Amino acid sequence: MALSGNPNDLPSQTGHEHPLITAPTVNVTRRKPEGDLALINSLESQLDRVESLAAAAADEAQIELSIVMPCLNEADTLAICIKKCNQIIKEHGLRAEVIIADNGSTDGSIEIAKEHGARVIHVQAKGYGNALRGGIDLARGKYVIMGDADDSYNFLEIPKFVEQLRSGKKLVQGCRLPGGGGCVLPGAMPFLHRWWGNPMFSAMVKRMFNAPIHDVYCGLRGFSKDLYRELDLRCTGMEFATEMIIKASLFQRDEIAEVPITLHPDGRKAHAPHLRTFRDGWRTLRFFLIYSPKYLFQIPGIVMLLFGLLAYGLALPGVRVFGASPDAHTMLFGTLAMLMGFQLVQFAIFSKTFAIEEGLMPVENNLTRHSRFFTLERGLIFGSAMFVAGCILLGAAVNQWRLASFGPLDYANTMRIVIPGMTLAAIGFQTIASSFFLGVLKLGRREG
């Protein structure tokens, strides 16, 4: 699959090791002050930004593609990764740059990157997501391709991504799994990741967010710089990659493509992979749940509400079920379920409203219709009615006690009044408070 580039668009050669990689045009002499290493790193990061911003004005129009690799002590494999990028750039006439987003390497990775013509961006904030964001923010290309520097991804497959991006796709996700046409070579992926983690999380992201991909964790992907700006990604760790997929699926699902790739065993010798199976797996699961109020709050809340209503439906009329006679204790269980369920449904509405107001999720028609119907005033009326009804039932129970001269009562009969009264009063009060809180969340919206 060949790609063509216009030779007339290529920048003139300036004597750099690779003629197709544009180097910064601003020369800054760096003198590392003695003392605190954090201060040194901070100064380097600021110098990188000054250099990149100055060069961007002159070179941005000439660069079509930026290849960004996060790096933390990748001396074993960094050179071969950059060489493959340079090879593809030369063979296909790409107007491109290679960026190494260094996260504090001390093994010579920085020197290796510079030796092979790559731009080095020093990123002080630790984390996979921070490193990528630091490199992508200063990338000068119209398109960005990101990939790990451990030689597990074959950068010779970059043309597949470029072709899809040029055709108009905003996100092109690589797929290593056979379900999407990919291939995992023997020893390239741990057993737990291959047969449980990746398939499970990929299935979850397809189900929960309607993502049109088969391999959510694949780190080799391409995207337009415009899409990256629109998504406003916020995660700083390994969740950065899944956040991109989720947000793109929610906002730009029709602009996503997937290309099959081959995963190779990484070439690291000096240290183990940075990925931690259970820690990063939990962080991914946590992010999925936090980003999906429907599955975290709404569905469990509705199930609990239905269980509570069922308990009341059996206990109040005294229906016998399989020889059992539900009574006041069953109603107590039902009350607990309804209170928890009602709170979860409230949290679903709160979190969804907040996410939409902050631009984290797109506006949904269902929520818009509901928000127009359930206004603050209607919430206050509905909540007040429930609260008053509950107080009336509780007052009736107190009156029964008065009629008994404040002596012993018929426990079963009295609790049939007290428990529903308490439940109605509690849910009514919560409805009043939550109506005001929902109004606070909507303060930022400008109604047409």
Secondary structure as GFF3:
##gff-version 3
##sequence-region A 1 448
A	DSSP	three_ten_helix	7	9	.	.	.	ID=ss1
A	DSSP	alpha_helix	37	59	.	.	.	ID=ss2
A	DSSP	beta_strand	65	71	.	.	.	ID=ss3
A	DSSP	alpha_helix	78	91	.	.	.	ID=ss4
A	DSSP	beta_strand	96	102	.	.	.	ID=ss5
A	DSSP	alpha_helix	109	115	.	.	.	ID=ss6
A	DSSP	beta_strand	119	122	.	.	.	ID=ss7
A	DSSP	alpha_helix	128	137	.	.	.	ID=ss8
A	DSSP	beta_strand	143	146	.	.	.	ID=ss9
A	DSSP	three_ten_helix	155	157	.	.	.	ID=ss10
A	DSSP	alpha_helix	158	166	.	.	.	ID=ss11
A	DSSP	beta_strand	171	175	.	.	.	ID=ss12
A	DSSP	three_ten_helix	178	180	.	.	.	ID=ss13
A	DSSP	beta_strand	183	184	.	.	.	ID=ss14
A	DSSP	alpha_helix	191	192	.	.	.	ID=ss15
A	DSSP	pi_helix	193	197	.	.	.	ID=ss16
A	DSSP	alpha_helix	198	209	.	.	.	ID=ss17
A	DSSP	beta_strand	221	224	.	.	.	ID=ss18
A	DSSP	alpha_helix	225	231	.	.	.	ID=ss19
A	DSSP	alpha_helix	239	252	.	.	.	ID=ss20
A	DSSP	three_ten_helix	253	255	.	.	.	ID=ss21
A	DSSP	beta_strand	256	260	.	.	.	ID=ss22
A	DSSP	beta_strand	262	263	.	.	.	ID=ss23
A	DSSP	alpha_helix	277	290	.	.	.	ID=ss24
A	DSSP	alpha_helix	293	293	.	.	.	ID=ss25
A	DSSP	pi_helix	294	298	.	.	.	ID=ss26
A	DSSP	alpha_helix	299	315	.	.	.	ID=ss27
A	DSSP	alpha_helix	328	357	.	.	.	ID=ss28
A	DSSP	alpha_helix	365	373	.	.	.	ID=ss29
A	DSSP	alpha_helix	376	403	.	.	.	ID=ss30
A	DSSP	alpha_helix	411	441	.	.	.	ID=ss31
A	DSSP	three_ten_helix	442	444	.	.	.	ID=ss32
###
